[in-house]
Structures are given as C-alpha cells and as structure tokens.
Amino acid sequence: MRKSILKNYRIIALAFSALIFFASCTVNNPSASEEHSASSNENLQTSEEFGNNETDNTAEDENNVTSNDNEPKNQSSEDKTDDNNNNEHKNETNSGKEEYINPDKTESTQIPQKHTSASSDSVEVVNNRDPKLKSQWTIADDVLNAGERYYNNYYSTDKVITQNGLMYNLTRNRLVDTSYLVETGYLSSKYIGSGCQILLLSGNDLKNINGIKLSGADSGLTVFSALKVPEKGKYLISSSFGGGEISYTDYESLMSKYSQNHGGTSRLYPDSYEYNRIISFINMHEGKYEQYFVRNIRLNNKYCVATLSPASDTGNIRQYILKKSNGIWEVVCSGLEKEPRVEVSVNKQIPDFDLSLLPQWKIYNFKDSINTYKNDVLILMSQKGLITGSNDIEYICGASNYYYIVLKNQVKYLARYNSTTWEYIQVASNYDAEEKLSGYGNNMPMFIIWDK
C-alpha cells in the first residue's frame, strides 16, 4: 500500500510539474485562438472600408512592403492623385505649346516668325506680330522677298541706292516699287495696289524703335518693306532680320532721317568767306596746313563737296564731303576720288546725302591718265614760244587729252590733243575754260581746271 501511495504521489507531482510548464508557456506566447481572433477583427475592419474585396486586400497586403529606410515603396492615394494632376498639367502645357507654334490650330496663334534672305542665315525673330493682321503681314513679307531678290541681283550691276529711304535704281532712274517689281517679273500683279513700299535703311536706325525686333541686322543698308494699316494706325515693317509694328509718328520720324532735301545746290566762289572756311576745315582734318589748288566747291544747306589738290602736286586730286552742324563744317567722307561707283559708296555712308550735289564727272574714270602728258605739253608750249620755261608756270593739270595751264602772269590756256598734236586755246577765265571743255563732250575731266 505504501508503494501504491508513493506511486500516486509521483503521478501527482508529474502532473503538477506539467501544469506549471503549460502555465508558463501560456504567459509567454499568445494562443492560436487569440491570434486568429485579432486577425479576424483586422480583416473585418478592412472589409468594411473597402467593400469586402478580398482580392484587392490581398494585393494591397502583398505590395505594402517596407523598404530598408522604413518608407513604403508605393505611394499613397493622395500622392498618386497629385502626380496625376501634375501629369495632366504638363500635358496641358505641352498642348498649349503645340497650339502656340502651329498657326492653324487657334485664332489667337502667332504667325510664323522666320525669314530667310540671300545674304543671311535663317534667324528666329521675337514674336511681335498681331495675329489679326496675318493677311497684311503676308503682303509685307511677299513684297519684302521680291525686293530682296531684286536688290541682290542688281546691286552689283546697277546703282541701287536709297532715295529718301526708298529703294531706287539710279542707273535706270526708277523707283523700285511694287509696280516696277511686277513689271520686272519679281512680284505678282495682285500686289500692285497694296500700297506696300520697299525701303532701304540702316538696321541701326530701327533697332531702338518701340515695337521693332531685329536679329543680326547691322549698320549697313538693309532691305525692308512697309505696309500702312490705317484701321490700326500703324505700319508693318518686315525684313529678313525681323521687324514689327510701329506708329505713324515713329515711321515718319524714321523716314525723316533719310530725307535728301536740304535746299538747293549752289557753287561757292573763291572770294567768298564760306569758301575759305571750308578750306580751313579740310586743313584741320588733314592736319597739314598746306596750300591747295581748289577745283570746285558745291553745297546745299547741310553738305558740301570739295575737290582739290595740294599745291605741291596737282595730280594728287582729292575729294571730300563735309557736313555743317551749328555753323561748323566737318569732313564726314573722304577718298571719293578712289571710288568707281562713287554714288553708291556715298549713299551707303551718308544715306541722306543728296547725290545731285556730286559733280557729273568722276575722278576715278581718269585716274590712269592724270598728268601723264604734262611734260609733252610743256615742251610743246616752249617750242611754240608760249613760255620760256617751266618757271613761267603757276598751275598745270590734265587728264586724257585735255590740259589746263595758268601762267604766273595769269594768262590761261586750254590744251587739247587733236589726234596728231597738241593745240592751245587761250581762255579768258576758268569759267571760260569750263565752258569750252564741256563743249567737247559729255564726259570731260572738269576737275583739271583751277577754280581761280
């Protein structure tokens, strides 16, 4: 019996030990039922929020994995919404840009702003054109293109200049307008009555005008077109370098810079006060206070043209243009005697200069014959008994077959080669010599005659 009691005691002890072991496990580890209950509650809440979509919940649970920096890899619904809004905004911006470039998409679109000229690369021009004037801009651009082609083709063969700001063919004495461009095949006849003008202006004169945008145009003469739009009270200015829309006032102010009307042309005489002042200003310009043999001084109210040579070398003929400002004369152009197309050269440098002020003769045309036969003329004069030697000569200058001689006793001769020998005609004055010389033909070297 004692053994039976001991056995039962051992059984109770083992049971008690097992009970303690299971109790400790219960404290340290939640039961499966508790885990299941918590999971069930969480799933119930999720089902209520998202409409019991088990598939969506599963996908969300699988994707909602944290990265190493503990931030979710997928964005929240609010973040996704912001991104979608941003993308929509970008799409709207891009769409708007496409509409801005393409003039056919919207009524408020800017018209194309590129032009190409024969003398320049294609340039991008700042948009400064009223889209409501698209048809007028088309006229201005078409006339411009025709004017540029004409200018590029004829500039080197004819004397194409600016006359009061307008393109003019001096060789043909024709204004280069729409009628002339149609006549010469450069422009469609539908533009004859458009009123569009072809201008030849310095780019620098337009750059600072409000409404004008130019890219690449320099200070040289440049082709522009100008179309008056009365209903808008403005002019459209087009060129390969840009252009714009300007007011009537700005247009008139611009064109006034190119007005060549500076009063009538007259000739100064050696005994006048202004004559001597001009010679003094040329002396100042040269920095050499030497004596001159003046041939001719012609002037208007703004400019004068002086032709002369140093007394030490009558064959060194020079030609100057001077401009008067506040009673002071200043040399603004020199070296005209070296220019084969003197009108074009002067017009480029001084666009408002009245070219009619230039003498009809050109020194350049005689440059290779000036004083070539001076010794022959003097030898023959000595042989004829007209002089005893070169010491009798105060002045002699000649070109081609004509010479003018002034002796120290003021006797004057005009010498002319008559195919076999030199003949000498005594003249009463320099004016008498000029009259006789001009009677020999249209292209006489009048610059050989000393203005005294």
C-alpha positions as CSV (number, residue, x, y, z in Angstrom):
1,M,0.0,0.0,0.0
2,R,2.9,2.2,0.8
3,K,4.2,1.6,-2.7
4,S,0.7,2.5,-4.1
5,I,0.7,5.8,-2.2
6,L,4.2,6.6,-3.3
7,K,3.3,5.9,-6.9
8,N,0.2,8.1,-6.8
9,Y,2.4,10.9,-5.2
10,R,4.8,10.7,-8.1
11,I,1.9,10.9,-10.6
12,I,0.5,14.0,-8.8
13,A,4.0,15.6,-8.8
14,L,4.5,15.0,-12.5
15,A,1.0,16.4,-13.2
16,F,1.8,19.4,-11.1
17,S,5.0,20.0,-12.9
18,A,3.3,19.7,-16.3
19,L,0.7,22.2,-15.2
20,I,3.4,24.7,-14.2
21,F,5.1,24.2,-17.6
22,F,2.0,24.8,-19.6
23,A,1.1,27.8,-17.5
24,S,4.5,29.4,-18.2
25,C,4.0,28.8,-22.0
26,T,0.7,30.5,-21.9
27,V,2.1,33.6,-20.4
28,N,5.0,34.0,-22.9
29,N,3.1,33.1,-26.1
30,P,-0.4,34.2,-27.2
31,S,-2.6,31.3,-28.1
32,A,-3.6,30.5,-31.6
33,S,-7.1,31.4,-30.9
34,E,-6.1,34.9,-29.8
35,E,-4.0,35.3,-33.0
36,H,-6.9,34.2,-35.0
37,S,-9.3,36.5,-33.2
38,A,-7.0,39.5,-33.8
39,S,-6.6,38.6,-37.5
40,S,-10.3,38.2,-37.9
41,N,-11.1,41.6,-36.3
42,E,-8.5,43.3,-38.6
43,N,-9.9,41.7,-41.7
44,L,-13.4,42.7,-40.7
45,Q,-12.3,46.3,-40.5
46,T,-10.6,46.2,-43.8
47,S,-13.7,44.6,-45.4
48,E,-15.9,47.3,-44.1
49,E,-13.6,50.0,-45.6
50,F,-13.0,48.6,-49.0
51,G,-16.2,46.7,-49.8
52,N,-15.0,43.2,-48.7
53,N,-12.8,42.8,-51.8
54,E,-10.6,40.0,-50.7
55,T,-8.5,40.1,-53.9
56,D,-7.8,43.8,-53.5
57,N,-6.9,43.4,-49.9
58,T,-4.6,40.6,-50.6
59,A,-2.8,42.6,-53.4
60,E,-2.5,45.6,-51.1
61,D,-1.1,43.5,-48.3
62,E,1.4,41.9,-50.6
63,N,2.5,45.2,-52.1
64,N,2.7,47.2,-48.8
65,V,6.2,46.1,-48.1
66,T,8.6,48.5,-46.3
67,S,12.0,49.3,-47.6
68,N,15.2,49.5,-45.6
69,D,14.6,53.1,-44.8
70,N,11.1,52.2,-43.5
71,E,9.2,54.2,-46.1
72,P,6.6,52.5,-48.3
73,K,7.7,51.7,-51.9
74,N,4.3,52.5,-53.3
75,Q,2.8,56.0,-52.9
76,S,-0.4,56.7,-51.1
77,S,-3.6,57.5,-52.9
78,E,-3.1,61.2,-52.2
79,D,0.4,61.1,-53.7
80,K,-0.8,59.3,-56.8
81,T,-3.6,61.9,-57.2
82,D,-1.0,64.7,-57.0
83,D,1.1,63.0,-59.6
84,N,-1.8,62.6,-61.9
85,N,-2.7,66.2,-61.5
86,N,0.9,67.2,-62.3
87,N,0.9,65.0,-65.4
88,E,-2.3,66.5,-66.5
89,H,-0.9,70.0,-66.1
90,K,2.2,69.0,-68.1
91,N,0.0,67.6,-70.8
92,E,-1.9,70.9,-70.9
93,T,1.3,72.9,-71.1
94,N,2.6,70.8,-73.9
95,S,-0.7,71.0,-75.7
96,G,-0.7,74.7,-75.3
97,K,2.9,75.0,-76.7
98,E,1.9,73.0,-79.8
99,E,-1.0,75.3,-80.4
100,Y,1.2,78.3,-80.0
101,I,3.7,77.1,-82.6
102,N,1.1,75.9,-85.1
103,P,-0.8,78.8,-86.6
104,D,-3.6,76.6,-87.9
105,K,-4.8,75.4,-84.5
106,T,-6.2,78.6,-82.9
107,E,-7.4,82.0,-83.8
108,S,-5.1,83.7,-81.3
109,T,-1.9,82.0,-82.5
110,Q,1.1,83.9,-83.5
111,I,2.0,83.7,-87.2
112,P,5.4,82.1,-88.3
113,Q,8.3,84.3,-87.4
114,K,11.2,83.1,-89.7
115,H,12.5,84.7,-92.8
116,T,15.5,83.9,-95.0
117,S,17.4,86.3,-97.1
118,A,20.1,85.6,-99.7
119,S,22.6,87.4,-97.6
120,S,21.9,85.9,-94.2
121,D,21.1,82.7,-92.4
122,S,17.6,82.0,-91.2
123,V,17.0,83.8,-87.9
124,E,14.4,83.4,-85.2
125,V,12.5,86.6,-84.6
126,V,10.8,87.6,-81.4
127,N,7.0,87.2,-81.8
128,N,5.7,90.8,-82.1
129,R,3.0,90.5,-84.8
130,D,-0.7,90.9,-84.3
131,P,-2.3,87.6,-85.4
132,K,-5.3,89.6,-86.6
133,L,-3.1,91.2,-89.3
134,K,-2.0,87.9,-90.7
135,S,-3.1,88.8,-94.3
136,Q,-1.4,92.2,-94.1
137,W,1.8,90.5,-92.9
138,T,1.7,88.1,-95.8
139,I,1.7,91.1,-98.2
140,A,4.6,92.8,-96.4
141,D,6.6,89.5,-96.4
142,D,6.0,88.8,-100.1
143,V,6.9,92.3,-101.2
144,L,10.0,92.1,-99.0
145,N,11.1,88.9,-100.5
146,A,10.7,90.3,-104.0
147,G,12.6,93.5,-103.1
148,E,15.4,91.5,-101.6
149,R,15.8,89.3,-104.7
150,Y,15.9,92.5,-106.9
151,Y,18.4,94.2,-104.6
152,N,20.7,91.1,-104.6
153,N,20.5,90.7,-108.4
154,Y,21.0,94.4,-109.3
155,Y,23.2,95.9,-106.6
156,S,26.5,94.9,-108.2
157,T,25.4,95.7,-111.8
158,D,23.3,98.8,-111.3
159,K,23.4,101.7,-108.9
160,V,20.7,100.6,-106.5
161,I,20.6,103.2,-103.7
162,T,18.3,104.6,-101.0
163,Q,16.5,107.7,-102.1
164,N,14.6,109.4,-99.2
165,G,14.5,105.9,-97.6
166,L,13.0,104.2,-100.6
167,M,14.9,101.7,-102.9
168,Y,15.9,103.4,-106.1
169,N,17.7,102.3,-109.2
170,L,19.8,105.3,-110.1
171,T,21.1,103.7,-113.3
172,R,17.6,103.3,-114.7
173,N,16.2,106.3,-112.9
174,R,13.4,104.2,-111.5
175,L,11.9,103.9,-108.0
176,V,11.8,100.3,-107.0
177,D,8.1,100.0,-106.0
178,T,5.5,97.2,-106.4
179,S,4.7,98.3,-109.9
180,Y,8.3,98.1,-111.0
181,L,8.8,94.7,-109.3
182,V,5.7,93.4,-111.2
183,E,7.0,94.9,-114.4
184,T,10.4,93.2,-114.0
185,G,8.8,89.8,-113.0
186,Y,9.7,89.8,-109.4
187,L,6.3,90.1,-107.9
188,S,2.7,89.0,-108.6
189,S,0.4,91.7,-110.1
190,K,-2.0,91.3,-107.2
191,Y,0.3,93.4,-105.1
192,I,0.3,96.5,-107.3
193,G,-2.4,98.2,-105.4
194,S,-1.3,97.0,-102.0
195,G,0.5,100.3,-101.1
196,C,3.4,98.4,-99.7
197,Q,6.7,100.2,-100.0
198,I,10.3,98.8,-100.4
199,L,12.7,100.6,-98.1
200,L,16.5,100.6,-98.0
201,L,17.5,101.7,-94.5
202,S,20.3,101.2,-91.9
203,G,19.4,98.5,-89.4
204,N,20.7,100.6,-86.5
205,D,18.1,103.2,-87.2
206,L,15.3,100.7,-86.5
207,K,16.7,98.7,-83.5
208,N,15.6,101.2,-80.9
209,I,12.1,101.9,-82.2
210,N,9.4,100.7,-79.9
211,G,7.7,97.6,-81.5
212,I,10.7,96.6,-83.7
213,K,12.7,93.5,-83.1
214,L,15.7,92.7,-85.2
215,S,18.2,89.9,-85.1
216,G,21.5,90.2,-86.9
217,A,20.9,93.3,-88.9
218,D,24.0,95.6,-88.8
219,S,24.5,99.3,-89.6
220,G,24.7,98.7,-93.3
221,L,21.8,99.4,-95.7
222,T,19.2,96.6,-95.4
223,V,16.0,95.9,-97.4
224,F,12.7,96.4,-95.5
225,S,9.1,96.6,-96.6
226,A,6.5,98.9,-95.0
227,L,2.7,98.5,-95.2
228,K,0.4,101.1,-93.8
229,V,-2.6,99.7,-91.8
230,P,-4.9,102.7,-91.4
231,E,-7.5,100.9,-89.3
232,K,-4.8,100.2,-86.7
233,G,-2.9,103.5,-87.1
234,K,0.4,101.7,-87.6
235,Y,2.9,100.5,-90.2
236,L,4.0,96.9,-90.5
237,I,7.8,96.7,-91.0
238,S,9.2,93.4,-92.4
239,S,12.8,92.3,-93.1
240,S,14.9,89.1,-93.1
241,F,16.1,90.2,-89.7
242,G,12.7,90.7,-88.1
243,G,10.6,93.8,-88.0
244,G,7.5,94.8,-86.1
245,E,4.6,97.2,-85.9
246,I,5.2,100.9,-85.3
247,S,3.1,104.0,-85.0
248,Y,2.7,106.6,-87.7
249,T,4.8,109.1,-85.7
250,D,7.7,106.6,-85.4
251,Y,7.5,105.8,-89.1
252,E,7.6,109.5,-90.1
253,S,10.4,110.2,-87.7
254,L,12.4,107.2,-89.2
255,M,11.9,108.3,-92.8
256,S,12.8,111.9,-92.0
257,K,16.3,110.7,-91.2
258,Y,16.7,109.8,-94.9
259,S,15.3,112.9,-96.4
260,Q,17.7,114.2,-99.0
261,N,16.0,117.6,-99.3
262,H,18.5,120.1,-97.9
263,G,17.8,123.0,-100.1
264,G,19.1,124.0,-103.5
265,T,22.6,123.3,-104.8
266,S,24.9,126.2,-105.4
267,R,28.6,126.8,-106.2
268,L,30.9,128.7,-104.0
269,Y,33.3,131.2,-105.5
270,P,36.9,131.7,-104.3
271,D,36.4,135.2,-103.0
272,S,33.6,134.1,-100.6
273,Y,34.0,133.9,-96.8
274,E,32.5,130.4,-96.6
275,Y,34.8,129.1,-99.3
276,N,37.8,129.9,-97.2
277,R,36.3,128.5,-94.1
278,I,35.7,125.2,-95.8
279,I,39.3,125.0,-96.9
280,S,40.4,125.7,-93.4
281,F,38.3,122.8,-92.0
282,I,39.8,120.5,-94.6
283,N,43.3,121.7,-93.5
284,M,42.3,120.8,-89.9
285,H,41.1,117.4,-91.0
286,E,44.3,116.6,-92.8
287,G,46.5,118.0,-90.1
288,K,48.6,119.6,-92.8
289,Y,48.4,123.4,-93.2
290,E,49.4,123.4,-96.8
291,Q,48.2,125.4,-99.8
292,Y,45.6,123.9,-102.1
293,F,44.6,124.2,-105.7
294,V,40.8,124.1,-105.3
295,R,38.9,122.9,-108.3
296,N,35.3,123.1,-107.2
297,I,33.1,123.5,-104.1
298,R,29.4,122.9,-104.3
299,L,27.0,122.9,-101.3
300,N,23.4,123.0,-100.0
301,N,22.1,123.8,-96.5
302,K,23.7,120.7,-94.9
303,Y,26.5,119.2,-97.0
304,C,29.2,120.4,-99.4
305,V,31.6,118.6,-101.8
306,A,35.1,120.0,-102.3
307,T,37.6,118.9,-104.9
308,L,41.2,120.0,-104.7
309,S,44.9,119.0,-104.7
310,P,47.9,120.1,-102.8
311,A,49.8,122.9,-104.5
312,S,52.9,120.7,-104.4
313,D,51.2,118.0,-106.6
314,T,48.4,119.0,-108.9
315,G,47.9,115.3,-109.9
316,N,47.1,114.3,-106.4
317,I,43.4,115.2,-106.6
318,R,41.2,114.6,-103.5
319,Q,37.5,114.8,-103.0
320,Y,35.7,115.4,-99.7
321,I,32.2,115.7,-98.3
322,L,31.7,118.0,-95.4
323,K,28.6,118.3,-93.1
324,K,27.6,121.6,-91.5
325,S,26.3,121.5,-87.9
326,N,25.8,124.6,-85.8
327,G,27.9,126.6,-88.3
328,I,30.8,124.2,-88.1
329,W,32.0,122.2,-91.1
330,E,33.2,118.6,-90.5
331,V,34.7,116.2,-93.0
332,V,32.3,113.1,-93.0
333,C,33.5,111.3,-96.1
334,S,36.8,111.3,-98.0
335,G,38.5,109.4,-100.7
336,L,35.7,109.8,-103.2
337,E,38.4,110.0,-106.0
338,K,39.1,106.3,-105.4
339,E,35.5,105.1,-105.9
340,P,34.4,103.7,-109.2
341,R,30.8,103.8,-108.1
342,V,31.0,107.0,-106.0
343,E,27.2,107.5,-105.8
344,V,26.7,104.0,-104.2
345,S,29.7,104.4,-101.9
346,V,28.5,107.8,-100.6
347,N,24.9,106.7,-100.4
348,K,25.9,103.8,-98.1
349,Q,27.9,106.1,-95.8
350,I,25.6,109.1,-95.8
351,P,22.1,107.9,-96.8
352,D,20.5,111.4,-96.5
353,F,23.1,113.0,-98.8
354,D,21.6,114.5,-102.0
355,L,23.6,112.8,-104.8
356,S,22.9,115.6,-107.2
357,L,25.4,117.6,-105.2
358,L,28.2,115.4,-106.6
359,P,29.8,116.7,-109.8
360,Q,28.8,115.0,-113.1
361,W,32.4,113.9,-113.7
362,K,34.2,111.2,-111.8
363,I,37.9,111.5,-111.0
364,Y,38.2,107.7,-110.9
365,N,37.4,107.4,-114.6
366,F,40.6,109.4,-115.4
367,K,42.9,108.1,-112.7
368,D,45.3,106.4,-115.1
369,S,45.7,109.5,-117.3
370,I,46.1,112.3,-114.8
371,N,49.2,114.4,-115.7
372,T,50.5,111.6,-117.9
373,Y,51.4,114.0,-120.8
374,K,52.4,117.1,-118.7
375,N,56.0,117.2,-119.9
376,D,54.9,116.8,-123.5
377,V,52.5,119.7,-123.1
378,L,55.2,122.0,-121.5
379,I,57.8,121.1,-124.1
380,L,55.5,121.9,-127.0
381,M,54.4,125.2,-125.3
382,S,58.1,126.2,-125.0
383,Q,58.7,125.3,-128.7
384,K,55.7,127.4,-129.7
385,G,57.1,130.3,-127.7
386,L,54.1,130.4,-125.2
387,I,56.5,130.0,-122.3
388,T,60.3,130.4,-121.8
389,G,60.4,127.5,-119.4
390,S,58.7,125.7,-116.5
391,N,59.3,128.7,-114.2
392,D,56.6,130.6,-116.1
393,I,54.0,128.1,-115.0
394,E,51.9,128.7,-111.9
395,Y,49.5,125.8,-112.5
396,I,49.1,122.9,-114.9
397,C,46.9,119.8,-114.6
398,G,45.5,117.5,-117.2
399,A,43.7,114.2,-117.8
400,S,43.1,112.2,-121.0
401,N,43.5,114.6,-124.0
402,Y,43.0,117.9,-122.1
403,Y,45.2,120.2,-120.0
404,Y,44.6,123.5,-118.3
405,I,47.6,125.8,-117.8
406,V,47.8,129.1,-115.9
407,L,50.9,131.2,-116.2
408,K,52.3,133.3,-113.5
409,N,51.2,136.4,-115.5
410,Q,47.7,135.0,-115.3
411,V,47.4,134.1,-118.9
412,K,45.4,130.9,-119.2
413,Y,45.4,128.2,-121.8
414,L,43.3,125.1,-122.5
415,A,45.3,122.4,-124.4
416,R,43.6,119.7,-126.4
417,Y,45.2,116.8,-128.3
418,N,43.6,116.7,-131.8
419,S,44.7,113.2,-132.9
420,T,48.1,114.4,-134.3
421,T,49.4,117.2,-132.0
422,W,48.5,119.5,-129.1
423,E,46.7,122.7,-129.8
424,Y,46.5,125.6,-127.3
425,I,43.5,127.8,-126.9
426,Q,43.8,130.9,-124.8
427,V,40.8,131.4,-122.5
428,A,39.6,134.5,-120.5
429,S,39.0,132.8,-117.2
430,N,38.5,129.4,-115.5
431,Y,34.8,129.7,-116.3
432,D,35.5,130.3,-120.0
433,A,37.8,127.2,-119.9
434,E,35.0,125.1,-118.3
435,E,32.5,126.2,-121.0
436,K,34.9,125.3,-123.8
437,L,35.9,122.0,-122.2
438,S,32.3,120.9,-121.7
439,G,31.6,121.7,-125.3
440,Y,33.9,118.8,-126.3
441,G,31.6,116.1,-124.9
442,N,29.6,114.8,-122.0
443,N,32.3,113.1,-120.0
444,M,35.0,115.8,-119.7
445,P,37.6,116.0,-116.9
446,M,36.3,119.3,-115.5
447,F,38.4,118.7,-112.3
448,I,41.6,119.8,-114.2
449,I,40.5,123.4,-114.2
450,W,41.8,125.5,-111.2
451,D,39.0,127.5,-109.6
452,K,40.6,130.9,-109.8
